């Protein structure tokens, strides 16, 4: 009776919500209406009209059926596991996959069980699997496990994962994220992993998939010179995390950075082995992506998630020198460089006594990568790193226009590396062609403690930075200092202008 009622319910669904896949196995088979293919010998429809496992040996068994639902889509499936879930005993629901092969596909899938006994959502690209929604630990630690899974996705790639156990009245939100790494596919699938003694302990029922196929796959352009730049690097790490690098998209377009390469230079100046950015890696306008050997380890270490940051795992890695090295970012052919810079551990803030697990961040992605003044230690308040999202030391480079040609973003700053007013930003603007500047910091008694620039050719507008250090690299004491700025034209077309501005260095 229950099966008949469910079938009638689906017959009277509104026409705009007609399922692309609907199967409650009431017909007693999985060979038609719809047709499922895969490791068919390891499945049967049991007497309760559920799709049941029947693997004889330890295996990973699966069935797939055609489905292209991806936009404004919803996937629903009931799962039963009559055994405690573990790393070897779990079930998966493949929401969408490009091929009938879970070992090497482009797909989204939900895993029920696993090491943490959880319901989580993964994005898969070939053999690389990345957890993009980390469900609640121990949620599947129950025997028997009877659970309903629901996932939704809109046209912008916003995904929500829900689960509901047999003793619960409402769905529980496991998490949500935005992901566009899979944009179309051809199949929906069910999978279970069993040990020698658990081959009969899995069942699936009430499969319902609605939604639209991607009307036309979005075409994202490949990056060109000036589109992507280095933005962050962590090169000295402890055993509980991994090194990473980060790039920024300076363009107004979504970029397909798949196949873009990066490497470190050898001592003779030649390229080391290339690291390839994985397939289906996309970078939204004015956004960031980090790369490392284990994205999940970075998410855990920094206490962040795929919903707020973009981190990709790569298949290989060139270990970064703890003192200095040159990082180069290249196109897919490995012939044209997008960006390159030589980092140094000396670029870290003087208050950071131990630079292990502390990243260097760009103050603004558009600043020149090769200049030490473009970089700063990540703030302590973000655990000294921001992989895959906006840097803690990010500042806009355009200041408020002043009647003066030189002005400060703020008259006081506190270089304590807490992420708030850590730097003194000195803005300038000039209409002079070939304008040149000298800039220095003096203490209250007239001693020059830091030369910021010496006869530097200026752009029409821009800024300089004082990080609070003296010429010897040590941090200046709290107090009032004077910025002395000379603006002149080397061609002698105008007289030299001298500007003096007070700067207050404090410690919070």
Secondary structure, 3 states (H helix, E strand, C coil): CHHHHHHHHHHCCCHHHCCCEEECCCCCCCCCCCCCEECHHHEEECCCCCEEECCCCCEEEEEEEECCCCEEEEEEEEEEECCCCCCCCEEEEEEEECCCCCCCEEEEEEEEECCCCEEEEEEEEECEEEEEECCCCCCCCCCCEEEEEEEEECCCCEEEEEEEECCCCCCEEEEEEECCCCCCCCEEEEEEEECCCCCCCEEEEEEEEEEECCCCCCCCECCCCCCEEEEEEECCCCCCCCCEEEEEECCCCCEECCCCEEEEECCCCCECCCEECCCCCEECCCCEEEEECCHHHHHHHHCCCCCCCCEEECCCCCCCCCCEEEEEEECCCCCCEEEEEEEEHHHCCCCCCCCCCCCEEECCCCCCCCCHHHEEECCHHHCCCCCCCCCCCCCCCCCCCCCCCEEECCCEECCCCCCCCCCEEEEEECCCCCEEEEEEEECCCCCEEEEEEEEEECCCEEEEEECCECCCCCECCCEEEEEEEEEEECCCCCCCEEEEEEEEECCC
